Amino acid sequence: MVRDLMGTDYKIISSDSHVIEPWFLWQERVPAKFRDRAPRLVRSEDGSDRLVCEDIELPPIGTAAGVFRGNSEVRQTGRWEEDIPPSAYDPTARIAEIDRDSIWGEVMYPTFGLGFYGIDDAEFKWALLRAYNDWLAEFCSAYPNRFKGVAMVANDDPALAIEEMQRAKKLGLVGVMIPTVAGEGVPQYHEKGMDALWAASVDHDMSINIHAGTARDRNKKTSLIQSSGGRDPTKSPMKYDLFVRVMLNMIFGGVFVRHPKLKFISAENEAGWVTHILERADYEWERYQNVELKGFESRIPEKPSAYFRRNIKLTFLRDTVAIRTYDLLGEDTLMFQTDFPHGISTYPNSRRMSDEMFAGVDEKVRHKIVYQTAADLYGF
């Protein structure tokens, strides 16, 4: 029996959850000329399946929905039918699972699509992104009050990104995502070549979101698990390091001076590290105000922490430090996530974890962090 979420003590929104795209999605939806290059399922005689696309490496089937495996059962290899549950791609099955976890709503990101930013052929890449956005909009439309989708756009051509942002808005999607690392040969996020996209984001009320494990340059190994070669245990505790540079460049580069209403979201990079970074950045700003800045045209008029609190929001899973320092970060900057159905997800114990992490914290603060901030940002 599905529990009555309205009757529980408080409502929770996961500000970063994932669909797992059906392996046949792109085979059915991209133009015919791209179908032989689009993701397809390859079955091996050794008992494992792989999703193959061009020359990019996609996550292994066995870990895509790893939340349903215990610590001693985690594996990389797997069969699609055995390892990818219907709740990963079917909205009705999904509702049953999040009800079981006492989650009111979810903000949806891709799984296999996270790797598409590394595709060099822009026309092919855009075909994959548009097909995914169409499918995601259909998924979310089944329960529009519970599911909110973030569209994928490429950053190579801001004009195309704006065009797809406008289309995604009409489809009912609530924000757009770009890769964490902009890549070489294109405007960096702090440069004025991206200003048109930031302005359009504000005009269309579509937040800009980045997610851990994404990069435009294929040689940027941002993903924790590749389909071969195992898992790098040094990356997980440090996966926010790429975002730190992006964040500081955007702040010191004056992006939020030029676009004071821009909302820039970091998903799955945690948040406990921010207090020290901001403290050091504020000191840098104050101490060296008469020293020429390298790589920036002018000095920002306010401390970096002021722009962070107004314009940037961070999602987190297991981050007691962030909660204990919420007053330094700004209580409006934090959003809880479950990461369902990936292997590090808090499912099916999200509420219990929330109770434990927020023990002793004012209920009004908890309400903002686990529900209201995401509700306001994404339109729940």
LINURPE-V347508 format. One record per residue. PSI is psi in degrees with one decimal (NA if undefined). OMEGA is omega in whole degrees, 0 to 359 (* if undefined). Layout:
psi = {PSI PSI}
omega = {OMEGA OMEGA}
//
This chain:
psi = {132.3 128.9 154.1 103.3 -26.8 -20.4 -4.5 170.7 -39.7 156.1 147.3 134.8 132.3 113.4 -3.5 99.7 173.9 139.9 158.7 110.9 133.4 139.2 -25.4 0.4 -53.1 -28.7 -32.2 -25.1 -20.2 157.9 149.9 -34.1 -15.3 -3.3 -29.0 -12.1 -15.8 161.3 135.8 155.4 128.6 122.6 131.2 153.6 -16.6 3.9 10.0 152.6 151.3 145.2 123.9 135.8 120.2 -134.3 24.0 151.8 119.7 156.9 149.9 147.3 -39.5 -27.5 -3.6 -42.6 48.7 -9.5 -24.4 7.0 141.2 171.1 -37.6 -1.3 -2.9 134.2 160.0 -40.9 154.7 166.3 142.4 -50.2 -29.0 -33.8 -12.9 103.5 156.5 -30.9 -11.4 -24.0 -5.9 118.2 -33.4 -43.6 -32.6 -42.5 -41.9 -38.6 -43.2 -29.0 -40.2 -30.9 6.0 40.0 127.5 -45.6 165.6 143.7 123.2 128.8 163.3 176.3 -71.1 -32.2 -20.1 -27.0 -7.8 -21.8 -19.3 1.7 130.8 -36.1 105.8 -41.0 -42.7 -44.8 -46.2 -34.3 -41.3 -43.4 -45.2 -39.7 -41.9 -44.9 -40.0 -48.1 -42.7 -40.3 -39.6 -42.2 -50.9 -28.7 -16.8 -33.3 71.7 -19.5 -12.1 -28.4 130.5 127.6 142.5 120.1 151.1 130.3 150.5 149.2 -3.8 -41.9 100.5 -32.1 -43.9 -36.7 -40.6 -42.0 -43.7 -33.3 -45.2 -41.4 -41.3 -38.4 -44.4 -30.5 -14.5 5.1 157.5 -2.2 175.5 152.4 146.8 164.0 150.6 -44.3 118.7 -33.8 172.8 150.3 7.9 161.9 135.6 160.5 -23.1 -5.0 155.9 -14.4 -15.6 -2.5 -34.0 -39.3 -41.6 -40.9 -41.0 -35.8 -43.9 -45.2 -35.6 4.5 48.0 108.4 155.1 124.5 138.7 154.3 142.4 145.0 17.5 139.7 144.5 -37.1 126.1 -26.1 -3.1 99.9 81.8 -20.4 141.1 -34.3 122.8 167.6 -15.4 154.3 -5.1 -165.1 135.8 107.8 -8.8 -14.5 -37.1 -47.5 -14.6 17.7 -8.5 -7.3 -33.9 -38.3 -32.8 -47.4 -42.4 -47.6 -48.5 -38.4 -42.3 -39.9 -55.7 -24.2 -1.6 13.9 -43.1 -9.2 -44.9 -27.2 73.5 -15.7 4.5 134.6 117.9 121.4 132.0 119.2 131.7 29.0 9.3 -170.9 -14.7 -19.3 -15.9 -35.6 -45.0 -42.9 -44.7 -40.5 -42.9 -37.9 -40.4 -40.0 -43.5 -44.8 -41.5 -41.0 -39.9 39.9 -19.1 8.7 136.2 138.0 136.6 121.7 -0.6 144.4 -37.6 171.4 135.7 143.8 -20.2 165.2 148.1 -38.1 -28.2 -41.8 -37.8 -49.4 -27.8 -34.7 -15.5 139.6 149.8 138.8 155.0 157.0 -73.8 94.9 73.9 -33.5 -43.4 -42.0 -39.9 -15.3 23.7 -30.0 -28.7 -35.3 -32.3 116.3 -18.1 -0.2 -12.4 141.3 130.3 148.0 156.7 -22.3 16.6 138.7 27.6 165.7 -24.0 7.4 151.2 -7.8 141.2 23.7 29.4 -43.2 -42.0 -42.3 -41.0 -44.2 -42.7 -44.7 -33.1 13.5 126.3 -4.9 140.5 136.2 -32.8 -37.2 -46.7 -43.5 -42.1 -45.9 -38.7 -11.7 -63.5 -41.1 -45.9 -38.4 -43.9 -41.9 -43.0 0.2 35.4 NA}
omega = {180 181 179 184 180 182 179 186 180 182 181 170 171 183 175 171 185 160 167 188 175 186 182 185 186 176 182 194 181 176 186 184 182 191 179 179 184 179 179 182 178 181 181 179 181 177 182 175 175 171 187 178 178 178 173 183 181 182 179 181 187 183 184 178 188 181 183 178 176 183 182 184 183 180 178 182 179 175 183 184 182 191 178 183 178 181 178 184 179 187 180 176 182 180 180 181 182 172 179 181 180 178 182 184 181 169 192 172 179 172 179 181 180 182 186 182 180 179 184 182 187 181 178 180 180 177 178 182 181 179 177 181 177 181 181 179 178 178 184 183 179 178 189 177 184 182 176 185 175 182 174 172 176 182 184 183 182 180 177 179 178 179 180 175 180 179 180 177 179 178 181 177 195 180 176 175 176 181 178 181 186 180 182 174 178 178 174 190 179 183 187 176 178 186 181 178 179 180 179 177 179 183 183 180 180 181 174 184 170 184 177 176 180 176 179 180 184 181 175 183 183 182 181 183 172 181 175 175 174 186 177 184 180 184 185 179 186 187 178 189 178 180 180 181 178 182 182 177 180 180 182 179 174 181 184 169 180 183 187 180 180 175 184 190 173 181 174 173 181 188 186 181 193 186 180 181 181 179 180 180 178 178 178 181 184 186 188 182 179 181 180 181 178 175 181 185 186 182 178 187 181 177 178 182 179 179 178 185 181 194 187 175 184 172 180 174 183 187 180 180 180 181 181 179 184 181 177 180 190 187 179 184 186 176 180 177 176 182 178 1 182 190 181 185 176 177 0 186 186 181 179 178 179 178 183 183 183 178 179 180 179 183 179 177 178 181 178 188 184 183 197 181 177 179 180 184 188 173 175 *}
//
